[in-house]
Amino acid sequence: MGLRKAPATTRLTPRNHQWYDLLPMILSAIDRPTSLVEDVCQRLAAEIRAEVSDGDGWLPPERQLAEQLGVSRSVVREAAKRLESQGLVEIQHGIGIKAVDKLHKPLNGSLALLIPDAEERLRQLNETRIALEPESARLAAENATPPQLRMLRRIHQQFTEAPDQARAIEADMAFHRTLAEASGNLMFRLILDSLAEIGLASRQRTIGRVGKFTGVEHHRAILEAVERGDAAAAAAAMRHHIACAGEDMKLRAKGPRSRA
């Protein structure tokens, strides 16, 4: 009795589609696991958000974190560096790791590299603000809480009574930041914080040229609309405010005409 010939192996080709039919199923089953460093980043970020640290912003020492998380100190160290680059912590060598609120830091530091020309940065800043801040004001009119309204009123008073340009600019920026917080959309505040440095340069030009009078009047109109819950009026007042600031920047070459 002769040996029976073994059946030929089926060749998978594009024509019979057998191999290709399996491909999507194989790819969907593959999931890249997170690394230990990524896991530690997520755990530390969650701890910071939940304020599980000792209450003063300081995280436990590196050795203690490593023991609690069951990882090496090098993993904790690398995770801390990543969180620092993201603006969530500050590493103070020889002291420890402190939680901070500088999530805007990475974008803030990139603007000069992305747009090296200062004049163009200011122009694009105004375009960005006029696209975002009217909506922020509209949402603030709908969502602001009584404590937030009191804070806005207090900051507006500080702006009105500011004795010099530096404190007027500080109050001006605080008003816009608090309004973004009152909108209930944290991304508005994060974006404004990211634009803080260039926003400072913008206000130095506008308030430096025309004084704070125009800004005070514009802020009053925005604030009153927000206080009475008039979303459309708040958005319109903010749009007018930023458009005027843009025009003032265009006219800066004519020299200062302060009306403090």
C-alpha positions in Angstrom: 0.0 0.0 0.0 1.6 3.2 -1.1 1.8 6.4 0.9 -1.0 8.8 0.4 0.1 12.1 -0.9 -0.4 14.8 1.6 -2.9 17.5 0.6 -1.4 20.6 -0.8 -1.4 23.6 1.6 -4.0 26.1 0.6 -2.3 29.3 -0.6 -3.9 32.5 0.7 -4.2 35.0 -2.1 -6.1 38.2 -2.8 -8.4 36.1 -4.9 -9.7 33.8 -2.3 -9.6 36.6 0.4 -9.1 34.2 3.3 -6.0 36.0 4.6 -7.4 39.4 4.0 -10.6 38.6 5.8 -8.7 37.8 8.9 -6.6 40.9 8.8 -9.1 43.4 10.4 -9.9 41.0 13.1 -6.2 40.6 13.9 -5.5 44.3 13.9 -8.4 45.1 16.1 -7.3 42.6 18.7 -3.9 44.3 19.1 -3.9 47.0 21.8 -0.7 48.8 22.8 -0.3 48.6 26.6 0.5 51.8 28.5 4.0 52.0 29.9 4.8 52.2 33.6 5.7 55.9 33.1 2.4 56.7 31.5 0.6 54.8 34.3 2.4 56.8 36.9 1.7 60.0 35.1 -2.0 59.2 35.1 -2.0 58.3 38.8 -0.2 61.4 39.9 -2.4 63.6 37.7 -5.5 62.1 39.3 -4.0 62.6 42.8 -3.3 66.2 42.0 -6.8 66.8 40.6 -8.3 65.2 43.6 -6.1 67.2 46.0 -4.9 64.0 47.7 -1.5 65.6 48.5 -0.7 67.0 51.9 -2.7 70.2 51.3 0.1 72.6 50.5 0.7 71.4 46.9 3.7 69.2 47.7 3.6 65.6 46.6 5.2 62.9 48.8 8.9 62.4 48.5 10.1 60.5 45.4 11.1 57.4 47.5 7.6 57.3 49.1 5.9 57.7 45.8 7.8 54.8 44.3 6.9 52.6 47.3 3.2 53.5 47.1 3.0 53.0 43.4 5.2 49.8 43.4 7.6 51.1 40.8 11.2 52.2 40.7 12.3 55.7 41.6 13.6 56.2 38.0 10.0 55.6 36.8 8.6 58.2 39.2 11.4 60.6 38.2 10.6 60.3 34.5 6.9 60.7 35.1 7.5 63.8 37.1 9.6 65.3 34.2 6.7 64.6 31.8 4.2 66.2 34.1 6.5 69.2 34.5 6.7 69.7 30.8 2.9 69.7 30.7 2.8 72.4 33.4 1.1 70.2 36.1 4.1 70.1 38.5 7.3 71.8 39.3 10.4 69.9 40.2 12.5 71.8 42.8 15.7 69.9 43.0 16.7 69.1 46.6 13.3 70.0 47.8 10.6 68.0 46.1 7.8 68.0 43.6 5.1 70.6 43.8 1.7 70.6 42.1 1.1 73.8 40.1 -1.6 75.1 37.7 0.5 75.9 34.6 -1.1 73.7 32.0 -0.9 76.6 29.6 2.9 76.7 29.8 3.7 74.4 26.8 1.6 76.4 24.4 2.7 79.7 25.9 6.3 78.8 25.2 5.6 77.7 21.7 4.1 80.9 20.4 7.3 82.7 19.8 8.7 79.7 17.9 5.6 79.2 15.8 5.1 83.0 15.1 8.5 84.7 15.4 7.3 88.1 14.2 5.9 90.1 17.2 3.6 92.2 15.1 2.1 89.1 13.5 1.7 87.4 16.9 -0.4 90.4 18.1 -2.5 90.4 15.0 -3.3 86.7 15.3 -3.9 87.1 19.0 -6.7 89.6 18.3 -8.2 87.2 15.7 -8.1 84.4 18.3 -9.7 86.5 21.0 -12.5 87.8 18.8 -13.3 84.2 17.8 -13.3 82.9 21.4 -14.1 85.5 24.0 -17.6 86.6 22.8 -18.7 83.0 23.3 -17.0 83.0 26.7 -18.9 86.1 27.7 -22.2 84.6 26.4 -21.7 81.5 28.5 -20.7 83.5 31.5 -24.1 85.4 31.3 -25.8 82.0 31.3 -23.7 80.2 33.9 -22.0 82.6 36.3 -22.6 81.9 40.0 -23.2 84.7 42.5 -19.7 84.4 43.9 -18.2 84.7 40.4 -20.4 87.8 39.7 -19.2 89.4 42.9 -15.6 88.6 41.9 -16.1 90.2 38.5 -17.6 93.3 40.1 -14.7 93.5 42.5 -12.1 93.1 39.7 -13.9 95.8 37.7 -13.7 98.2 40.6 -10.0 97.5 40.9 -9.6 98.2 37.2 -11.6 101.5 37.5 -9.5 102.6 40.5 -6.1 101.3 39.3 -3.5 104.1 40.0 -1.0 103.1 37.4 -0.7 101.2 34.1 0.8 98.1 35.6 -2.1 97.5 38.0 -4.7 98.5 35.3 -3.3 95.8 33.1 -3.3 93.2 35.9 -7.0 94.0 36.6 -7.8 93.9 32.9 -6.4 90.4 32.5 -7.9 89.2 35.7 -11.4 90.3 34.5 -11.1 88.3 31.2 -9.7 85.3 33.1 -12.5 85.3 35.7 -15.1 85.7 33.0 -13.7 82.6 31.2 -13.9 80.7 34.5 -17.5 81.9 34.9 -18.4 80.5 31.5 -18.2 77.0 32.9 -15.8 75.9 30.1 -12.4 75.4 31.5 -10.8 75.3 28.0 -11.6 79.0 27.6 -9.5 79.8 30.7 -6.7 77.4 29.7 -6.5 79.0 26.2 -6.5 82.6 27.7 -3.8 81.5 30.2 -1.8 80.2 27.2 -2.0 83.6 25.6 -1.2 85.5 28.8 2.3 86.7 27.9 1.4 88.0 24.4 -1.8 89.3 26.0 0.3 91.4 28.3 2.2 92.8 25.4 -1.1 93.7 23.7 -2.4 95.5 26.7 0.8 97.4 27.2 0.3 98.8 23.8 -3.4 99.6 24.0 -3.6 100.8 27.6 -0.3 102.5 27.1 -1.6 104.5 24.1 -5.2 105.3 25.0 -5.2 104.7 28.8 -7.7 102.6 30.7 -10.8 104.7 30.2 -12.1 102.9 27.1 -11.4 99.5 28.6 -13.2 100.4 31.8 -16.3 101.5 29.8 -16.2 98.3 27.7 -15.8 96.1 30.8 -18.7 97.8 32.5 -21.0 97.0 29.5 -19.9 93.4 29.5 -20.3 93.0 33.2 -23.8 94.6 33.3 -24.9 92.2 30.5 -23.5 89.2 32.4 -25.1 90.3 35.6 -28.6 90.5 34.1 -28.1 87.2 32.3 -28.3 88.8 28.8 -26.1 86.4 26.8 -26.5 88.1 23.4 -25.6 91.5 24.8 -22.6 90.1 26.7 -21.3 88.5 23.5 -21.8 91.7 21.5 -20.2 93.9 24.1 -17.1 91.6 24.2 -16.9 91.5 20.4 -17.0 95.3 20.3 -14.3 95.5 23.1 -11.8 93.2 21.3 -12.5 94.8 17.9 -11.7 98.3 19.4 -8.5 96.9 20.9 -7.4 95.6 17.5 -8.0 99.1 16.0 -6.0 100.7 18.8 -3.1 98.3 18.1 -3.2 99.3 14.4 -3.0 103.0 15.4 -0.1 102.6 17.9 2.4 104.2 15.4 0.7 107.5 15.9 2.1 107.7 19.4 0.6 107.7 22.9 -2.6 109.6 23.6 -3.3 108.5 27.2 -6.7 109.2 28.6 -6.3 107.5 32.0 
